[in-house]
């Protein structure tokens, strides 16, 4: 499979989560991908949380319940190990749908609600840091 050139930022759809045109940051320094949620709680073998994205009033504080998840321990960029919940989902970029693992993380201090890490990027994409919104621009120009 030929690798697709992706920029340092883009917008993606998450069909399983019914989220469209969500800003994503491409981060080759991060191993895992994560999605910004708050009030993450494990209740009766389910994960309850709220998605956060100020750019999308229709999605901001959208509640989610996940029945299938894993618990992982992730070392953040500052060296602190955090317990996180990991869900399996799908992401749509360049008019293609891919499987993706997303850790649920309170990224309140971060500018982008989704971080895409190396585990997802490997063997699929080449990152060109001079470009942005390559997939999104392709999407809107084809509509």
NORZI-V847452 format. One record per residue. D_FIRST is the distance of its C-alpha to the first C-alpha in Angstrom with 1 decimal. Layout:
D_FIRST + D_FIRST
This chain:
0.0 + 3.8 + 6.4 + 9.2 + 12.7 + 15.1 + 18.9 + 21.3 + 22.5 + 21.3 + 22.4 + 20.7 + 21.8 + 22.3 + 23.1 + 24.5 + 26.9 + 27.7 + 27.1 + 25.8 + 25.3 + 25.7 + 25.6 + 23.1 + 23.2 + 20.2 + 21.7 + 20.0 + 23.4 + 23.2 + 21.5 + 21.8 + 21.7 + 25.0 + 26.8 + 30.4 + 33.0 + 36.7 + 39.2 + 36.8 + 38.9 + 38.6 + 41.0 + 41.6 + 38.2 + 36.4 + 35.1 + 36.7 + 35.7 + 35.7 + 32.9 + 34.0 + 33.0 + 35.9 + 33.9 + 33.7 + 37.2 + 36.0 + 33.7 + 35.7 + 37.3 + 35.5 + 36.3 + 33.7 + 34.4 + 31.9 + 32.9 + 29.9 + 29.2 + 29.2 + 31.3 + 29.7 + 31.3 + 29.6 + 30.9 + 31.2 + 31.2 + 34.9 + 34.7 + 36.1 + 34.7 + 34.5 + 34.2 + 31.7 + 30.6 + 26.9 + 25.7 + 22.5 + 21.5 + 18.8 + 17.9 + 17.0 + 15.4 + 14.2 + 15.4 + 12.9 + 14.5 + 13.4 + 15.7 + 17.5 + 20.5 + 23.3 + 26.5 + 29.5 + 31.2 + 34.1 + 32.7 + 35.9 + 36.2 + 32.7 + 31.9 + 28.7 + 28.7 + 25.1 + 23.6 + 19.8 + 19.4 + 17.1 + 16.5 + 14.6 + 13.0 + 11.7 + 8.1 + 7.5 + 10.1 + 12.3 + 15.9 + 18.3 + 21.7 + 23.4 + 21.7 + 22.5 + 21.8 + 18.8 + 17.5 + 21.1 + 22.2 + 19.6 + 20.8 + 24.5 + 24.2 + 22.8 + 25.6
